[in-house]
Amino acid sequence: MTRLLVAPLLSLLFFAILTILYIDIVSPLYNYYGLYDLLHLGKLVIAACVVVAIAFLVPVKICKVSDFLMWILYLLAIVPCMVIYGCQDRSTSYAIMLAVCYVVVDLARRLRLQPPRPPLSLSEEQIVCCCVFAVIITTCLVIASGGLTYFNLDFSKVYDVRSDIAANVFGAHRGAVYDASFLGYLTTLAFDVCNVFLVAYFLSKGKHVAALAFIVVQIAYFGMSSDKVYVYALIIPLYFWLLRRAARWLITFLTSIILLGAIANLEYVQFDSYLLAGNIFVRVFYLPAILNFSYHDIFQQLGHVYLSDSRFNPFAHYEHSLAPAFIVGWTIWGDVSTNANAGFLATSYMHFGYPGMLIYSLLVGLLLSFVDAGAANRGDLYLRISIVVIPFFKLLTSADLTTSLLSHGVLASLILSWLYTNRPEQVHVARSGMGGLRPC
């Protein structure tokens, strides 16, 4: 009974930390950024109740890949949205629907899908070699396309050159509907999926020099792309590797996030600095939550787009001169060049309203079920999480479902996970959770 209360109590503490950080630091400093304060105590109480209620549904142990991804959805989407709901007096119906969608995803992922075995059976060594090949070839192509021309490792300057890189290196353009180049798809495969897997793989095998080499490659690609997500992507395998032997992995994971919030508060109070609050909490927690509610408010007025902005519905005419993300960026910040992407919860409402949110949640749950299929006693959970974590992180927090499948590597990660799970080696691994958790 005590163990069942740990997740709700820690989640409530995390909610409280985010709320205090928002009211005391983030809102006064970033009010111009749409992070204003219209605190509604009644809604804040409702939000806290929703956070606690869902906390009883999240997995108490990480036994499957989807268990961890459900925590990502909960901590990075649901809890921050509940904070914004209470602190900005936002729509109650949309906030409740977010909670309902979490439940739908959770139920759908429990369906036992049985995908067929892949026609091509690759050994673990062959899969690693394919990933190494993909990373090397893609890196060479980016350099040949002029990637070193804009090389920059300064986080404060990434936005100064990103549009030039997109246009001149990757051949992408910003317009009514964003069109990524073939090289853009390759870099997603190489650095969202393959290279993160390689770092995790070599760390798990104790080959630290090889792991360091691919960490350097990942950082070098950040320098050529000026996209900070490729640096943040390294946090996942490194953090998991450090905690791999923790006796209570999940409690350690939650506690570390809560402590980070407490340190952000202390940093501002004691040193009048907001490095953590601005660079981590605003970007990772608050802005995605703001965008969720903004998509709801804007497309509630403009009307739903019914996939007309994508290639998935060639029969519908897209009525706006700007892509949806640019409409939201222009509405919130008054800048027509701001690309305000949001996760599947927001974009599903944009396409089809509340029914669309339920349908998309069902589809995302089925994708999670596919990731888990056939992997109960196969392979290393740490490695299987590393394959899918970045593409699914983007899907859950900052990208549309249809866009994520191709442009953000979800489909590629599913294929690699499918091949890795069905590799021919006879791997016998007990059904145990990550790190020191007891058998599930």
N, C-alpha and C positions, 0 to 999 in steps of 0.2 A: 504493500500500500504506500509506503514511504517513497519507494522508487517511482511509482506512478505520479507522485506529486512533484518530483524534481523538475521535470520539463515545464509544467505550468508555472511553478514558482520562479524559475529562472527566466522564463519567457515574460512573465509579468514584470520582473526586475529590468529586463532588457527594454520593454515597452516604456517603463518609467524613466530609464536613462535617456532614451531617445526623445521622450517628451520634454524632459528638463533641458536637455541640450538644445532642442529646437527653440523653446521659449526664451531661455536665458542668453543664448549665444547666436544660434544660426539665424533666427528671425530678425534680431536687431542689425546684424551685419549684412544679411543677404535679402533684406526686404525688397530691394529693387529687382531681385532675381525671381520674384514671384513667391518667395518664402515669407509671406506676411503672417501676422498673428491675429486671428479672430477666434480666440479660445471659446469653446462652447462646452461647459462642464458636463452637461447632460450627455452630449455626444462622446465626450472623452470617457465617461463611465461606460457607455455602451461599447466603445472601442476596446476598453480593457476587458470587458466581459467576453467579447468575441475572441480576443487574443488568448485568453485563458481557456475558453471552450475548445478552440482549435488545437491548443497545446495538448489536450487529452487525446487527439487523433494522430499527432505526429509520432513517428516510430521512436520507441525508447532505446532501441539498439540499431546500429547500422549493419544490417545483414545483407542487404542488396544495394545495388547502385541506386535504384529509385528511392530507397530510404533516405539516402543523403540528398538527392535532388529535391525531395519533398521538404527537407529542412531549408534548402536554398530558397525554394518558393515561399516558404513561411517567413523566414528571417529577412529576406531581401525584398519581398513584395507585399505580403499580407500585413506584417507588423508595421512597417513604415507607412503603408496606406492607412492603417487604423490611426496612427499618430496624426497624419495630415487631416484625416476625417474629423478628429476632435479639435485639432488646433486651428483649422481653417473653416470650420462650420460647413463641411462639404455634404454632398448628397448621401442621405441615409440609404436609399434604395440601392445605389451603386456599391456602397460599402458592404451592405449585406450580401449583395450578389457576388462580391469578391470572395467572401467566406464560403458561399454556396459552391462557387467554382473550385475552391480548394478541395472541398468534399468530393466533388465530381471527379477531379483528377485522381484523388486518393482511391476512390472506388474503382475507377477504370484501370488503374495500374495493377490492381489485384486480380484482374482477369488473367487466366493462364493461357497466354498465346503459345502456340507451338509452331514456330517458323520452320520451314524445311532446312535441311543441311545445305550449306553453300555448295554449288557445283565445283568450286575450286577450293581444295583443301590445302591450307598453308600451315607449315610448322611455325613455332614461335620465332625461330631464327629467321625464317623467310619473311615473316611479317615485319620484324625489326629491320631487316635489310630493305624491304620496300619503303618503309618509313624514312630510313636514312637517305635512300635514293631520292624520294620526293622532296625532302628538305634541301639536299644539295642542289638538285636541278632547279628548284624554285628560287633559291638564293642566287644562283648564277644568272637566272633570267631577270630577276629584279635588278641586279647590278648591271647587266647588259642593257636594261631599259633606262638606266640613268639614276638608279636608286642612291648612289653615293653622292650625287649632285646636291641633294638636300639633307645630307647626313647630319643628324642633330640628336644629342642625348639630353638636352636641357628641357625639363618638363614645362618650364614657363614659356617656351617658344614653340611648342608643338602646333598650336593653332595658327601661328603665323605662316606656316608653310604647308599645312595639310591639304588645302585646296589645290595648290600648285602640284603637289605630289600626286593627288588623285587625277589631275588632268594630264600631267606630263609624263608620269611614270606608269600609272595603271590605265591610262586612256579612258578614265571614267569621267562623266560629266554630271553636273547638277542641273536638273530641269524638272519637267512635269512628272516624269517617272524616272527614277535613278537607274542607270544602266551600267552595271559593273562589267569590266573587261574580263577576258579569259584568265589573264594573269591574276586578277583579283580572286577568282575562284581557286586558283592554284595556291595562292598564299593562305587562303582560309584553310584548305586541306593541310598544307605543310605546317603552319604555325599555330592554328587553333586546335588541331587534332594530332598530327604525327609528332611534332617536336615536343609537345607537352607529354605525350605518351613516352617518348624516348627518354626524357629527363627522369620521369617516374620509373621507367624500366631499369635504367642503369643505376639509379639510386637503390632500388630494391635488390639488385644483384651485387651491390657493394662496389660497383665500378665507378668510383667518384670522379676520376679524371675524365672519363667519357661523358658523365652527366654534366660536369663543369663545361666541357666543350660545347654541348648543345645549349646550355644556359647562355653562354657567350653568343652563340648563333642567334638565339631568341632576342637578346638585348641588341645585337647588331641589326636585326630586322626592325626592332622598334626605332632605331636610329634612322633607318631608311624610310620608314612609313610614318613616323611621328604619331603613331597610335598607341596610347598608353596601355591599352588593354593587353598588349603582348608582353608587357612587363608584369602587369597584375596576374597574367595567366600563370606565371612561374610560382606565384604564392601558393597555389593549390598543391602541386606535387611536393614542394619544399615543406610546407606546413604539415601535410599529412605524414611525410617521412619523419619529421621531428617528433610527431605524436604517435608514431606507429606502435610503440610499446606502452602507451599510457594505459593504466589499469582501468580508468573510466574515461574512455575517449570522448564520448558525447558531452559529458559534464565539463571536461577540460575545454572542449571546443566552444561551448556556450559561455563558460566563465571567461575565456580569453576575449570574446567579443564584448561582453559586458565590461570587463576591465578596460578595454580600449576606449569605450565610451566614457568611463569614469576618468581616465587619463586625459581625454579631450577636454572635459570640464575643468579639471585641475590645471591643465596647460593654460587655459584662458584666464582663470582666476588668479593664478600665481605669476604667470609670465606675460599676460596680456597678448598671447599668441593664439592663433586659431589654425595652425597648420593641419592638425588632425581633423578638426571640425570641418574645415573648408575642403581639403583635398580628399578626404575619405568619406566622411559622413554625408556631406552635401551631395557628392557625386554618386555614391553607392546607394544611399538610403533615401534621402529626401527628394532629390530631383526626379528619380523614377516614379516615386509616389505622387509628386505634383503632376507629372505627365499623365499618369493613369486617370486622375480626376479631370484633367484638362481635356483629354481626348473625349471623355464622357460629356463634359459640358459643351464643347465645341460642336461635336457631331450630333448631339441632341438637338442643337439649333440648325445646323447645316443639313442634316439628314444623313443617312447611312450611305456608304459608297458601294456596297455589294461586290467587292473585289474588282470593281471597274478600274482601279489603279494598277492592276497587275495583269499578267498574262493568263491567269487562271479563269478569267471571265471575259472572253473576247466579244461577247454579245452585248455587254453593257457599255455605255458611253460615260467616260469620266468627265464630270461637269466643271471641274475647277482647273485653273491655269497652273496651280502649284500642286506638288505631291502632298499627301496628307501631313507628313512630318514637317514640311516647310510651312503649311498652313498653321499648324500648332505653334511652331517656333515664332512665326510672325505675330500670331494672336497674343502670345504670352510676353514676348520680349520685343516686339516691334521690329524685328530684323528678318527680312525675307530670305536671307541666306542661312538662317539657323535651322539645322536639321534636327528636329526634336523627336527622335525615335523612342518608342515605348514597347513593352513586352506584349505577349499574346493576349493578356487580359484586357488591355486597352484597345488594341487593334481589332480584336474580335467584336467589341462593342461598336467600333467605327464601321465595321463591315455590315453587321447584321443585328446590332442592338443586343438586348439581353438574351434572346434565343441563340445568337451567335456566340456569346460567351460560354453558354452551356455546351454547344457543339464543339467549339475549339477546346474546351477543357476535357471533353471526352476524348478527342483526338490526341491531345497531349498525354493523357493518361495511358492511352493505348501505345503511344511511342515509348513511354516508360516501361510498360509491360513487355514490349519487344526487347528492350535493353536487358531486362531481367531474365527473359526466356532462356531456359536451358543452362543457366549459369549457377545453379544452386550449389554444385560441388565442383565447379571448374574454375581454375585460375585464381589469380590474386585479386581480391576486391579493390585493393589500392590501385592496381593497374587498370582495371575495368572502369573505375571512376575517372581516372585521368584521361581516358579516351574520349569520354562524352561530356565532361564537366564544363568546358568552355563553350561549346556550341549550345548546350542546354542552358547554361547561365545566361547567354544572350537571348535565347528564346523566352526564358522566364522573366527577364527583366528589361530587355531593350530591343527586341526585334519581333516582327510579325511571324506567324507560323509559316506562311507560304514563302516568305523571304528567307527564313532560317533554314529551311530544308536544303536550299542550294547555296545561297550567298553566305550563310554563316556556318556551314559545315555540319548541320544536324544529320543530313542524309549520309555524308561521308563518315561521320562518327558511328552511325548505326551500322554501316557496312563493315567498318573496321572492328567494331565490337562483336558483330556476328561472326566474322572470320576468326577473331581471337578466341571466342567462346567455343567454337567448333573446330579448333585445331586438332590434329590427329594424336598428339601426345596423350598418353594416359595419365592425366593429372588428378590426383586424389587429394583434395583439400577438404578438411572438415568444415561443416557449415558453421563457421564462427564469425562473429562480428569483426569490425576493424580493430586493430591494435589489441588491447588486452581485454576486450569485452568477452563475456561468456558465450558459449555456443548458443545459437538462436533456436 
